[in-house]
Amino acid sequence: MLGSFPDPRNSYGRILLFKISLFVAMVGLAVYNRYALVSRMKSEPAKSLGTLSRNVALEQIIGFGVLMDVSALGLMDPYA
């Protein structure tokens, strides 16, 4: 829609870049959960399960932040 990299000098670009960074953090946390914690559950199940449940809650909070950013972007003019 923008045709190029978001411009961090306007508010639309800043919010879009923030949304992208939140999304990358959420996916990174999911990858960590999948490959690091799930494999560690065999050796340390109690500790890994506690960490996994904390990380899933954090993923949900970050996901909520992504949704809030999307709702803000939907109300803004990207060309202003």
mmCIF file as gemmi writes it, N, C-alpha and C atoms, coordinates in Angstrom:
data_model
loop_
_atom_site.group_PDB
_atom_site.id
_atom_site.type_symbol
_atom_site.label_atom_id
_atom_site.label_alt_id
_atom_site.label_comp_id
_atom_site.label_asym_id
_atom_site.label_entity_id
_atom_site.label_seq_id
_atom_site.pdbx_PDB_ins_code
_atom_site.Cartn_x
_atom_site.Cartn_y
_atom_site.Cartn_z
_atom_site.occupancy
_atom_site.B_iso_or_equiv
_atom_site.pdbx_formal_charge
_atom_site.auth_seq_id
_atom_site.auth_asym_id
_atom_site.pdbx_PDB_model_num
ATOM 1 N N . MET Axp A 1 ? 0.819 -1.18 0 1 0 ? 1 A 1
ATOM 2 C CA . MET Axp A 1 ? 0 0 0 1 0 ? 1 A 1
ATOM 3 C C . MET Axp A 1 ? 0.873 1.258 0 1 0 ? 1 A 1
ATOM 4 N N . LEU Axp A 2 ? 1.974 1.216 0.725 1 0 ? 2 A 1
ATOM 5 C CA . LEU Axp A 2 ? 2.861 2.379 0.772 1 0 ? 2 A 1
ATOM 6 C C . LEU Axp A 2 ? 3.81 2.419 -0.414 1 0 ? 2 A 1
ATOM 7 N N . GLY Axp A 3 ? 4.162 1.267 -0.947 1 0 ? 3 A 1
ATOM 8 C CA . GLY Axp A 3 ? 5.05 1.217 -2.085 1 0 ? 3 A 1
ATOM 9 C C . GLY Axp A 3 ? 6.533 1.22 -1.755 1 0 ? 3 A 1
ATOM 10 N N . SER Axp A 4 ? 6.883 1.515 -0.515 1 0 ? 4 A 1
ATOM 11 C CA . SER Axp A 4 ? 8.284 1.503 -0.108 1 0 ? 4 A 1
ATOM 12 C C . SER Axp A 4 ? 8.355 1.287 1.401 1 0 ? 4 A 1
ATOM 13 N N . PHE Axp A 5 ? 9.539 1.419 1.953 1 0 ? 5 A 1
ATOM 14 C CA . PHE Axp A 5 ? 9.743 1.264 3.388 1 0 ? 5 A 1
ATOM 15 C C . PHE Axp A 5 ? 8.969 2.347 4.14 1 0 ? 5 A 1
ATOM 16 N N . PRO Axp A 6 ? 8.323 2.005 5.261 1 0 ? 6 A 1
ATOM 17 C CA . PRO Axp A 6 ? 7.565 3.02 6.018 1 0 ? 6 A 1
ATOM 18 C C . PRO Axp A 6 ? 8.46 4.163 6.49 1 0 ? 6 A 1
ATOM 19 N N . ASP Axp A 7 ? 7.963 5.369 6.351 1 0 ? 7 A 1
ATOM 20 C CA . ASP Axp A 7 ? 8.704 6.567 6.748 1 0 ? 7 A 1
ATOM 21 C C . ASP Axp A 7 ? 8.55 6.792 8.253 1 0 ? 7 A 1
ATOM 22 N N . PRO Axp A 8 ? 9.626 6.683 9.021 1 0 ? 8 A 1
ATOM 23 C CA . PRO Axp A 8 ? 9.521 6.86 10.474 1 0 ? 8 A 1
ATOM 24 C C . PRO Axp A 8 ? 9.306 8.31 10.905 1 0 ? 8 A 1
ATOM 25 N N . ARG Axp A 9 ? 9.275 9.241 9.948 1 0 ? 9 A 1
ATOM 26 C CA . ARG Axp A 9 ? 9.074 10.64 10.311 1 0 ? 9 A 1
ATOM 27 C C . ARG Axp A 9 ? 7.607 10.995 10.504 1 0 ? 9 A 1
ATOM 28 N N . ASN Axp A 10 ? 6.691 10.17 9.973 1 0 ? 10 A 1
ATOM 29 C CA . ASN Axp A 10 ? 5.279 10.462 10.216 1 0 ? 10 A 1
ATOM 30 C C . ASN Axp A 10 ? 4.684 9.414 11.16 1 0 ? 10 A 1
ATOM 31 N N . SER Axp A 11 ? 3.547 9.718 11.716 1 0 ? 11 A 1
ATOM 32 C CA . SER Axp A 11 ? 2.974 8.851 12.743 1 0 ? 11 A 1
ATOM 33 C C . SER Axp A 11 ? 2.545 7.503 12.177 1 0 ? 11 A 1
ATOM 34 N N . TYR Axp A 12 ? 2.037 7.466 10.943 1 0 ? 12 A 1
ATOM 35 C CA . TYR Axp A 12 ? 1.639 6.199 10.344 1 0 ? 12 A 1
ATOM 36 C C . TYR Axp A 12 ? 2.845 5.271 10.21 1 0 ? 12 A 1
ATOM 37 N N . GLY Axp A 13 ? 3.944 5.807 9.731 1 0 ? 13 A 1
ATOM 38 C CA . GLY Axp A 13 ? 5.163 5.001 9.572 1 0 ? 13 A 1
ATOM 39 C C . GLY Axp A 13 ? 5.7 4.495 10.895 1 0 ? 13 A 1
ATOM 40 N N . ARG Axp A 14 ? 5.652 5.339 11.93 1 0 ? 14 A 1
ATOM 41 C CA . ARG Axp A 14 ? 6.14 4.911 13.246 1 0 ? 14 A 1
ATOM 42 C C . ARG Axp A 14 ? 5.279 3.789 13.819 1 0 ? 14 A 1
ATOM 43 N N . ILE Axp A 15 ? 3.962 3.931 13.697 1 0 ? 15 A 1
ATOM 44 C CA . ILE Axp A 15 ? 3.071 2.896 14.227 1 0 ? 15 A 1
ATOM 45 C C . ILE Axp A 15 ? 3.227 1.609 13.427 1 0 ? 15 A 1
ATOM 46 N N . LEU Axp A 16 ? 3.39 1.725 12.126 1 0 ? 16 A 1
ATOM 47 C CA . LEU Axp A 16 ? 3.587 0.538 11.295 1 0 ? 16 A 1
ATOM 48 C C . LEU Axp A 16 ? 4.893 -0.17 11.649 1 0 ? 16 A 1
ATOM 49 N N . LEU Axp A 17 ? 5.956 0.584 11.833 1 0 ? 17 A 1
ATOM 50 C CA . LEU Axp A 17 ? 7.229 -0.031 12.229 1 0 ? 17 A 1
ATOM 51 C C . LEU Axp A 17 ? 7.136 -0.666 13.61 1 0 ? 17 A 1
ATOM 52 N N . PHE Axp A 18 ? 6.396 -0.035 14.521 1 0 ? 18 A 1
ATOM 53 C CA . PHE Axp A 18 ? 6.195 -0.612 15.847 1 0 ? 18 A 1
ATOM 54 C C . PHE Axp A 18 ? 5.41 -1.91 15.75 1 0 ? 18 A 1
ATOM 55 N N . LYS Axp A 19 ? 4.39 -1.941 14.892 1 0 ? 19 A 1
ATOM 56 C CA . LYS Axp A 19 ? 3.6 -3.164 14.699 1 0 ? 19 A 1
ATOM 57 C C . LYS Axp A 19 ? 4.472 -4.276 14.135 1 0 ? 19 A 1
ATOM 58 N N . ILE Axp A 20 ? 5.297 -3.954 13.168 1 0 ? 20 A 1
ATOM 59 C CA . ILE Axp A 20 ? 6.189 -4.953 12.58 1 0 ? 20 A 1
ATOM 60 C C . ILE Axp A 20 ? 7.153 -5.489 13.631 1 0 ? 20 A 1
ATOM 61 N N . SER Axp A 21 ? 7.698 -4.612 14.467 1 0 ? 21 A 1
ATOM 62 C CA . SER Axp A 21 ? 8.637 -5.073 15.494 1 0 ? 21 A 1
ATOM 63 C C . SER Axp A 21 ? 7.932 -5.936 16.541 1 0 ? 21 A 1
ATOM 64 N N . LEU Axp A 22 ? 6.699 -5.591 16.898 1 0 ? 22 A 1
ATOM 65 C CA . LEU Axp A 22 ? 5.945 -6.436 17.823 1 0 ? 22 A 1
ATOM 66 C C . LEU Axp A 22 ? 5.677 -7.809 17.214 1 0 ? 22 A 1
ATOM 67 N N . PHE Axp A 23 ? 5.323 -7.825 15.935 1 0 ? 23 A 1
ATOM 68 C CA . PHE Axp A 23 ? 5.06 -9.09 15.257 1 0 ? 23 A 1
ATOM 69 C C . PHE Axp A 23 ? 6.312 -9.957 15.203 1 0 ? 23 A 1
ATOM 70 N N . VAL Axp A 24 ? 7.449 -9.35 14.892 1 0 ? 24 A 1
ATOM 71 C CA . VAL Axp A 24 ? 8.713 -10.1 14.849 1 0 ? 24 A 1
ATOM 72 C C . VAL Axp A 24 ? 9.054 -10.644 16.234 1 0 ? 24 A 1
ATOM 73 N N . ALA Axp A 25 ? 8.825 -9.855 17.277 1 0 ? 25 A 1
ATOM 74 C CA . ALA Axp A 25 ? 9.073 -10.328 18.641 1 0 ? 25 A 1
ATOM 75 C C . ALA Axp A 25 ? 8.156 -11.493 18.99 1 0 ? 25 A 1
ATOM 76 N N . MET Axp A 26 ? 6.896 -11.417 18.575 1 0 ? 26 A 1
ATOM 77 C CA . MET Axp A 26 ? 5.945 -12.485 18.861 1 0 ? 26 A 1
ATOM 78 C C . MET Axp A 26 ? 6.352 -13.773 18.144 1 0 ? 26 A 1
ATOM 79 N N . VAL Axp A 27 ? 6.739 -13.675 16.889 1 0 ? 27 A 1
ATOM 80 C CA . VAL Axp A 27 ? 7.166 -14.86 16.136 1 0 ? 27 A 1
ATOM 81 C C . VAL Axp A 27 ? 8.473 -15.408 16.704 1 0 ? 27 A 1
ATOM 82 N N . GLY Axp A 28 ? 9.385 -14.524 17.087 1 0 ? 28 A 1
ATOM 83 C CA . GLY Axp A 28 ? 10.634 -14.973 17.692 1 0 ? 28 A 1
ATOM 84 C C . GLY Axp A 28 ? 10.413 -15.725 18.989 1 0 ? 28 A 1
ATOM 85 N N . LEU Axp A 29 ? 9.498 -15.238 19.794 1 0 ? 29 A 1
ATOM 86 C CA . LEU Axp A 29 ? 9.168 -15.925 21.041 1 0 ? 29 A 1
ATOM 87 C C . LEU Axp A 29 ? 8.512 -17.273 20.764 1 0 ? 29 A 1
ATOM 88 N N . ALA Axp A 30 ? 7.669 -17.332 19.746 1 0 ? 30 A 1
ATOM 89 C CA . ALA Axp A 30 ? 7.034 -18.598 19.382 1 0 ? 30 A 1
ATOM 90 C C . ALA Axp A 30 ? 8.067 -19.611 18.892 1 0 ? 30 A 1
ATOM 91 N N . VAL Axp A 31 ? 9.034 -19.15 18.11 1 0 ? 31 A 1
ATOM 92 C CA . VAL Axp A 31 ? 10.094 -20.045 17.63 1 0 ? 31 A 1
ATOM 93 C C . VAL Axp A 31 ? 10.928 -20.543 18.802 1 0 ? 31 A 1
ATOM 94 N N . TYR Axp A 32 ? 11.246 -19.661 19.734 1 0 ? 32 A 1
ATOM 95 C CA . TYR Axp A 32 ? 11.989 -20.07 20.931 1 0 ? 32 A 1
ATOM 96 C C . TYR Axp A 32 ? 11.202 -21.119 21.716 1 0 ? 32 A 1
ATOM 97 N N . ASN Axp A 33 ? 9.905 -20.866 21.897 1 0 ? 33 A 1
ATOM 98 C CA . ASN Axp A 33 ? 9.076 -21.828 22.618 1 0 ? 33 A 1
ATOM 99 C C . ASN Axp A 33 ? 9.076 -23.183 21.918 1 0 ? 33 A 1
ATOM 100 N N . ARG Axp A 34 ? 8.936 -23.159 20.619 1 0 ? 34 A 1
ATOM 101 C CA . ARG Axp A 34 ? 8.819 -24.412 19.872 1 0 ? 34 A 1
ATOM 102 C C . ARG Axp A 34 ? 10.113 -25.21 19.877 1 0 ? 34 A 1
ATOM 103 N N . TYR Axp A 35 ? 11.216 -24.565 19.611 1 0 ? 35 A 1
ATOM 104 C CA . TYR Axp A 35 ? 12.451 -25.325 19.412 1 0 ? 35 A 1
ATOM 105 C C . TYR Axp A 35 ? 13.308 -25.447 20.662 1 0 ? 35 A 1
ATOM 106 N N . ALA Axp A 36 ? 13.302 -24.478 21.536 1 0 ? 36 A 1
ATOM 107 C CA . ALA Axp A 36 ? 14.14 -24.554 22.734 1 0 ? 36 A 1
ATOM 108 C C . ALA Axp A 36 ? 13.397 -25.184 23.905 1 0 ? 36 A 1
ATOM 109 N N . LEU Axp A 37 ? 12.218 -24.678 24.182 1 0 ? 37 A 1
ATOM 110 C CA . LEU Axp A 37 ? 11.508 -25.153 25.377 1 0 ? 37 A 1
ATOM 111 C C . LEU Axp A 37 ? 10.883 -26.524 25.205 1 0 ? 37 A 1
ATOM 112 N N . VAL Axp A 38 ? 10.318 -26.792 24.044 1 0 ? 38 A 1
ATOM 113 C CA . VAL Axp A 38 ? 9.683 -28.093 23.85 1 0 ? 38 A 1
ATOM 114 C C . VAL Axp A 38 ? 10.715 -29.204 23.898 1 0 ? 38 A 1
ATOM 115 N N . SER Axp A 39 ? 11.891 -28.965 23.345 1 0 ? 39 A 1
ATOM 116 C CA . SER Axp A 39 ? 12.932 -29.998 23.407 1 0 ? 39 A 1
ATOM 117 C C . SER Axp A 39 ? 13.486 -30.162 24.825 1 0 ? 39 A 1
ATOM 118 N N . ARG Axp A 40 ? 13.441 -29.091 25.622 1 0 ? 40 A 1
ATOM 119 C CA . ARG Axp A 40 ? 13.931 -29.16 27.001 1 0 ? 40 A 1
ATOM 120 C C . ARG Axp A 40 ? 12.917 -29.786 27.952 1 0 ? 40 A 1
ATOM 121 N N . MET Axp A 41 ? 11.68 -29.946 27.505 1 0 ? 41 A 1
ATOM 122 C CA . MET Axp A 41 ? 10.637 -30.5 28.372 1 0 ? 41 A 1
ATOM 123 C C . MET Axp A 41 ? 10.911 -31.95 28.756 1 0 ? 41 A 1
ATOM 124 N N . LYS Axp A 42 ? 11.697 -32.664 27.962 1 0 ? 42 A 1
ATOM 125 C CA . LYS Axp A 42 ? 12.018 -34.051 28.286 1 0 ? 42 A 1
ATOM 126 C C . LYS Axp A 42 ? 12.927 -34.155 29.5 1 0 ? 42 A 1
ATOM 127 N N . SER Axp A 43 ? 13.851 -33.217 29.628 1 0 ? 43 A 1
ATOM 128 C CA . SER Axp A 43 ? 14.802 -33.291 30.739 1 0 ? 43 A 1
ATOM 129 C C . SER Axp A 43 ? 14.349 -32.52 31.977 1 0 ? 43 A 1
ATOM 130 N N . GLU Axp A 44 ? 13.686 -31.392 31.792 1 0 ? 44 A 1
ATOM 131 C CA . GLU Axp A 44 ? 13.216 -30.562 32.91 1 0 ? 44 A 1
ATOM 132 C C . GLU Axp A 44 ? 11.753 -30.176 32.696 1 0 ? 44 A 1
ATOM 133 N N . PRO Axp A 45 ? 10.819 -31.1 32.884 1 0 ? 45 A 1
ATOM 134 C CA . PRO Axp A 45 ? 9.422 -30.8 32.53 1 0 ? 45 A 1
ATOM 135 C C . PRO Axp A 45 ? 8.781 -29.71 33.377 1 0 ? 45 A 1
ATOM 136 N N . ALA Axp A 46 ? 9.01 -29.686 34.66 1 0 ? 46 A 1
ATOM 137 C CA . ALA Axp A 46 ? 8.33 -28.704 35.518 1 0 ? 46 A 1
ATOM 138 C C . ALA Axp A 46 ? 8.81 -27.279 35.226 1 0 ? 46 A 1
ATOM 139 N N . LYS Axp A 47 ? 10.124 -27.118 35.147 1 0 ? 47 A 1
ATOM 140 C CA . LYS Axp A 47 ? 10.686 -25.793 34.889 1 0 ? 47 A 1
ATOM 141 C C . LYS Axp A 47 ? 10.316 -25.303 33.486 1 0 ? 47 A 1
ATOM 142 N N . SER Axp A 48 ? 10.398 -26.192 32.512 1 0 ? 48 A 1
ATOM 143 C CA . SER Axp A 48 ? 10.086 -25.812 31.134 1 0 ? 48 A 1
ATOM 144 C C . SER Axp A 48 ? 8.622 -25.468 30.96 1 0 ? 48 A 1
ATOM 145 N N . LEU Axp A 49 ? 7.751 -26.203 31.644 1 0 ? 49 A 1
ATOM 146 C CA . LEU Axp A 49 ? 6.325 -25.919 31.527 1 0 ? 49 A 1
ATOM 147 C C . LEU Axp A 49 ? 5.983 -24.558 32.122 1 0 ? 49 A 1
ATOM 148 N N . GLY Axp A 50 ? 6.614 -24.204 33.232 1 0 ? 50 A 1
ATOM 149 C CA . GLY Axp A 50 ? 6.401 -22.879 33.816 1 0 ? 50 A 1
ATOM 150 C C . GLY Axp A 50 ? 6.884 -21.771 32.899 1 0 ? 50 A 1
ATOM 151 N N . THR Axp A 51 ? 8.049 -21.96 32.309 1 0 ? 51 A 1
ATOM 152 C CA . THR Axp A 51 ? 8.581 -20.966 31.375 1 0 ? 51 A 1
ATOM 153 C C . THR Axp A 51 ? 7.71 -20.879 30.125 1 0 ? 51 A 1
ATOM 154 N N . LEU Axp A 52 ? 7.262 -22.029 29.645 1 0 ? 52 A 1
ATOM 155 C CA . LEU Axp A 52 ? 6.413 -22.04 28.463 1 0 ? 52 A 1
ATOM 156 C C . LEU Axp A 52 ? 5.097 -21.315 28.714 1 0 ? 52 A 1
ATOM 157 N N . SER Axp A 53 ? 4.489 -21.557 29.857 1 0 ? 53 A 1
ATOM 158 C CA . SER Axp A 53 ? 3.216 -20.881 30.14 1 0 ? 53 A 1
ATOM 159 C C . SER Axp A 53 ? 3.406 -19.377 30.289 1 0 ? 53 A 1
ATOM 160 N N . ARG Axp A 54 ? 4.518 -18.947 30.876 1 0 ? 54 A 1
ATOM 161 C CA . ARG Axp A 54 ? 4.811 -17.517 30.97 1 0 ? 54 A 1
ATOM 162 C C . ARG Axp A 54 ? 5.023 -16.912 29.584 1 0 ? 54 A 1
ATOM 163 N N . ASN Axp A 55 ? 5.758 -17.624 28.731 1 0 ? 55 A 1
ATOM 164 C CA . ASN Axp A 55 ? 6.037 -17.117 27.393 1 0 ? 55 A 1
ATOM 165 C C . ASN Axp A 55 ? 4.775 -17.062 26.525 1 0 ? 55 A 1
ATOM 166 N N . VAL Axp A 56 ? 3.887 -18.029 26.696 1 0 ? 56 A 1
ATOM 167 C CA . VAL Axp A 56 ? 2.636 -18.012 25.938 1 0 ? 56 A 1
ATOM 168 C C . VAL Axp A 56 ? 1.788 -16.818 26.373 1 0 ? 56 A 1
ATOM 169 N N . ALA Axp A 57 ? 1.76 -16.528 27.657 1 0 ? 57 A 1
ATOM 170 C CA . ALA Axp A 57 ? 1.029 -15.351 28.132 1 0 ? 57 A 1
ATOM 171 C C . ALA Axp A 57 ? 1.649 -14.076 27.553 1 0 ? 57 A 1
ATOM 172 N N . LEU Axp A 58 ? 2.969 -14.023 27.493 1 0 ? 58 A 1
ATOM 173 C CA . LEU Axp A 58 ? 3.651 -12.866 26.901 1 0 ? 58 A 1
ATOM 174 C C . LEU Axp A 58 ? 3.344 -12.754 25.405 1 0 ? 58 A 1
ATOM 175 N N . GLU Axp A 59 ? 3.294 -13.889 24.706 1 0 ? 59 A 1
ATOM 176 C CA . GLU Axp A 59 ? 2.909 -13.879 23.298 1 0 ? 59 A 1
ATOM 177 C C . GLU Axp A 59 ? 1.506 -13.304 23.11 1 0 ? 59 A 1
ATOM 178 N N . GLN Axp A 60 ? 0.602 -13.662 23.99 1 0 ? 60 A 1
ATOM 179 C CA . GLN Axp A 60 ? -0.761 -13.152 23.893 1 0 ? 60 A 1
ATOM 180 C C . GLN Axp A 60 ? -0.813 -11.644 24.126 1 0 ? 60 A 1
ATOM 181 N N . ILE Axp A 61 ? -0.031 -11.163 25.071 1 0 ? 61 A 1
ATOM 182 C CA . ILE Axp A 61 ? 0.02 -9.719 25.327 1 0 ? 61 A 1
ATOM 183 C C . ILE Axp A 61 ? 0.59 -8.982 24.116 1 0 ? 61 A 1
ATOM 184 N N . ILE Axp A 62 ? 1.653 -9.532 23.53 1 0 ? 62 A 1
ATOM 185 C CA . ILE Axp A 62 ? 2.237 -8.911 22.338 1 0 ? 62 A 1
ATOM 186 C C . ILE Axp A 62 ? 1.239 -8.956 21.187 1 0 ? 62 A 1
ATOM 187 N N . GLY Axp A 63 ? 0.528 -10.073 21.043 1 0 ? 63 A 1
ATOM 188 C CA . GLY Axp A 63 ? -0.496 -10.184 20.005 1 0 ? 63 A 1
ATOM 189 C C . GLY Axp A 63 ? -1.591 -9.15 20.178 1 0 ? 63 A 1
ATOM 190 N N . PHE Axp A 64 ? -1.977 -8.887 21.416 1 0 ? 64 A 1
ATOM 191 C CA . PHE Axp A 64 ? -2.957 -7.841 21.685 1 0 ? 64 A 1
ATOM 192 C C . PHE Axp A 64 ? -2.415 -6.479 21.26 1 0 ? 64 A 1
ATOM 193 N N . GLY Axp A 65 ? -1.128 -6.242 21.504 1 0 ? 65 A 1
ATOM 194 C CA . GLY Axp A 65 ? -0.498 -4.999 21.061 1 0 ? 65 A 1
ATOM 195 C C . GLY Axp A 65 ? -0.502 -4.865 19.547 1 0 ? 65 A 1
ATOM 196 N N . VAL Axp A 66 ? -0.279 -5.974 18.846 1 0 ? 66 A 1
ATOM 197 C CA . VAL Axp A 66 ? -0.336 -5.957 17.382 1 0 ? 66 A 1
ATOM 198 C C . VAL Axp A 66 ? -1.748 -5.591 16.927 1 0 ? 66 A 1
ATOM 199 N N . LEU Axp A 67 ? -2.755 -6.181 17.565 1 0 ? 67 A 1
ATOM 200 C CA . LEU Axp A 67 ? -4.139 -5.868 17.201 1 0 ? 67 A 1
ATOM 201 C C . LEU Axp A 67 ? -4.477 -4.403 17.47 1 0 ? 67 A 1
ATOM 202 N N . MET Axp A 68 ? -3.971 -3.855 18.552 1 0 ? 68 A 1
ATOM 203 C CA . MET Axp A 68 ? -4.217 -2.438 18.84 1 0 ? 68 A 1
ATOM 204 C C . MET Axp A 68 ? -3.554 -1.542 17.794 1 0 ? 68 A 1
ATOM 205 N N . ASP Axp A 69 ? -2.359 -1.922 17.379 1 0 ? 69 A 1
ATOM 206 C CA . ASP Axp A 69 ? -1.68 -1.149 16.335 1 0 ? 69 A 1
ATOM 207 C C . ASP Axp A 69 ? -2.434 -1.231 15.015 1 0 ? 69 A 1
ATOM 208 N N . VAL Axp A 70 ? -2.932 -2.41 14.68 1 0 ? 70 A 1
ATOM 209 C CA . VAL Axp A 70 ? -3.69 -2.568 13.443 1 0 ? 70 A 1
ATOM 210 C C . VAL Axp A 70 ? -4.956 -1.713 13.487 1 0 ? 70 A 1
ATOM 211 N N . SER Axp A 71 ? -5.614 -1.677 14.637 1 0 ? 71 A 1
ATOM 212 C CA . SER Axp A 71 ? -6.825 -0.86 14.734 1 0 ? 71 A 1
ATOM 213 C C . SER Axp A 71 ? -6.494 0.626 14.609 1 0 ? 71 A 1
ATOM 214 N N . ALA Axp A 72 ? -5.369 1.046 15.147 1 0 ? 72 A 1
ATOM 215 C CA . ALA Axp A 72 ? -4.957 2.444 14.995 1 0 ? 72 A 1
ATOM 216 C C . ALA Axp A 72 ? -4.608 2.758 13.545 1 0 ? 72 A 1
ATOM 217 N N . LEU Axp A 73 ? -3.909 1.83 12.89 1 0 ? 73 A 1
ATOM 218 C CA . LEU Axp A 73 ? -3.539 2.048 11.493 1 0 ? 73 A 1
ATOM 219 C C . LEU Axp A 73 ? -4.763 2.116 10.585 1 0 ? 73 A 1
ATOM 220 N N . GLY Axp A 74 ? -5.803 1.366 10.94 1 0 ? 74 A 1
ATOM 221 C CA . GLY Axp A 74 ? -7.022 1.382 10.134 1 0 ? 74 A 1
ATOM 222 C C . GLY Axp A 74 ? -7.73 2.718 10.174 1 0 ? 74 A 1
ATOM 223 N N . LEU Axp A 75 ? -7.486 3.506 11.181 1 0 ? 75 A 1
ATOM 224 C CA . LEU Axp A 75 ? -8.119 4.82 11.303 1 0 ? 75 A 1
ATOM 225 C C . LEU Axp A 75 ? -7.277 5.959 10.737 1 0 ? 75 A 1
ATOM 226 N N . MET Axp A 76 ? -6.062 5.636 10.323 1 0 ? 76 A 1
ATOM 227 C CA . MET Axp A 76 ? -5.134 6.679 9.877 1 0 ? 76 A 1
ATOM 228 C C . MET Axp A 76 ? -5.025 6.704 8.353 1 0 ? 76 A 1
ATOM 229 N N . ASP Axp A 77 ? -4.625 7.858 7.838 1 0 ? 77 A 1
ATOM 230 C CA . ASP Axp A 77 ? -4.348 8.017 6.424 1 0 ? 77 A 1
ATOM 231 C C . ASP Axp A 77 ? -2.864 7.757 6.191 1 0 ? 77 A 1
ATOM 232 N N . PRO Axp A 78 ? -2.519 6.726 5.41 1 0 ? 78 A 1
ATOM 233 C CA . PRO Axp A 78 ? -1.094 6.42 5.229 1 0 ? 78 A 1
ATOM 234 C C . PRO Axp A 78 ? -0.339 7.461 4.423 1 0 ? 78 A 1
ATOM 235 N N . TYR Axp A 79 ? -1.025 8.315 3.731 1 0 ? 79 A 1
ATOM 236 C CA . TYR Axp A 79 ? -0.367 9.29 2.861 1 0 ? 79 A 1
ATOM 237 C C . TYR Axp A 79 ? -0.305 10.681 3.464 1 0 ? 79 A 1
ATOM 238 N N . ALA Axp A 80 ? -0.815 10.841 4.682 1 0 ? 80 A 1
ATOM 239 C CA . ALA Axp A 80 ? -0.818 12.168 5.303 1 0 ? 80 A 1
ATOM 240 C C . ALA Axp A 80 ? 0.504 12.493 5.937 1 0 ? 80 A 1
